């Protein structure tokens, strides 16, 4: 009789979130990378607002492995969201940014 190695128990991750941590709304992300890290800049650009650069609200740096795990977790959670609330539709043939930030139609 062969025995299987015991599976490690999944531990619940506990996060310490400071009471004064304010959520930040962003609608734009820029992703760059080097051989050793991924850089995610999250910004806010107001459609139709004052021309100029988007205001970066936060920058997240992570290893390529962590980025791939994040990518997988985000995809899994988007699938769960769509199963519960319906498909998230991305506007037509152009990019989402072009649809969000094009000049107002007259």
C-alpha positions in Angstrom: 0.0 0.0 0.0 1.4 3.4 -1.0 0.6 6.5 0.9 0.3 10.0 -0.4 2.2 12.9 1.1 0.0 15.1 3.2 -1.3 18.1 1.4 -0.4 21.4 3.1 -3.4 23.1 4.6 -4.4 26.3 2.9 -3.9 29.2 5.4 -6.2 32.1 5.4 -4.3 35.3 4.6 -4.8 38.0 7.1 -4.1 41.5 6.0 -3.5 44.4 8.3 -5.2 47.4 6.6 -4.4 50.7 8.3 -7.5 52.6 9.4 -6.4 55.7 7.7 -5.8 54.0 4.3 -8.1 55.7 1.8 -9.2 53.8 -1.3 -8.1 55.4 -4.6 -10.1 55.4 -7.8 -8.1 54.9 -11.0 -9.2 54.4 -14.6 -5.8 54.1 -16.3 -2.9 51.7 -15.9 0.5 51.7 -17.6 2.6 48.5 -17.3 6.3 48.5 -17.9 9.0 46.0 -17.0 12.7 45.1 -16.7 14.2 41.6 -16.7 13.6 41.4 -12.9 10.5 43.4 -12.1 7.1 44.5 -13.4 6.0 48.1 -12.8 2.3 49.0 -12.7 1.4 52.7 -12.6 -2.2 53.4 -11.8 -3.5 56.8 -12.7 -6.6 58.9 -13.0 -7.5 60.7 -16.2 -10.7 62.7 -16.3 -12.4 62.2 -19.7 -12.9 65.6 -21.3 -10.9 67.2 -18.5 -8.0 69.6 -18.7 -5.5 68.4 -21.3 -2.2 67.2 -19.8 -0.7 64.2 -18.2 -2.7 61.7 -16.2 -2.2 61.9 -12.4 -0.4 58.7 -11.2 -2.0 57.7 -7.9 0.1 54.7 -7.0 3.0 52.6 -8.4 3.2 48.9 -7.7 6.4 47.0 -8.3 6.4 43.2 -8.3 8.5 40.3 -9.5 7.5 38.6 -12.8 6.4 35.5 -10.8 4.1 37.7 -8.6 2.8 39.5 -11.6 1.9 36.2 -13.3 0.2 35.0 -10.1 -1.7 38.3 -9.9 -2.7 38.0 -13.6 -4.1 34.5 -12.9 -5.9 35.6 -9.8 -7.4 38.6 -11.6 -8.6 36.4 -14.4 -10.2 34.0 -12.0 -11.9 36.7 -10.1 -13.2 38.4 -13.3 -14.7 35.0 -14.4 -16.4 34.7 -11.0 -17.7 38.3 -11.3 -19.1 37.7 -14.7 -20.7 34.4 -13.7 -22.5 36.2 -10.9 -23.3 39.6 -12.5 -23.0 39.1 -16.3 -20.4 39.7 -18.9 -18.3 42.8 -18.8 -18.6 44.3 -22.3 -15.6 46.1 -23.8 -16.6 48.7 -26.3 -16.2 48.1 -30.1 -13.2 47.8 -32.3 -10.9 50.5 -30.8 -9.1 50.4 -27.5 -11.0 51.0 -24.2 -8.8 54.1 -23.6 -9.8 55.6 -27.0 -13.5 55.1 -26.1 -13.2 56.6 -22.6 -11.1 59.6 -23.6 -12.1 60.7 -27.1 -13.4 64.2 -27.4 -17.1 64.7 -27.0 -19.1 64.0 -30.2 -21.0 67.1 -31.5 
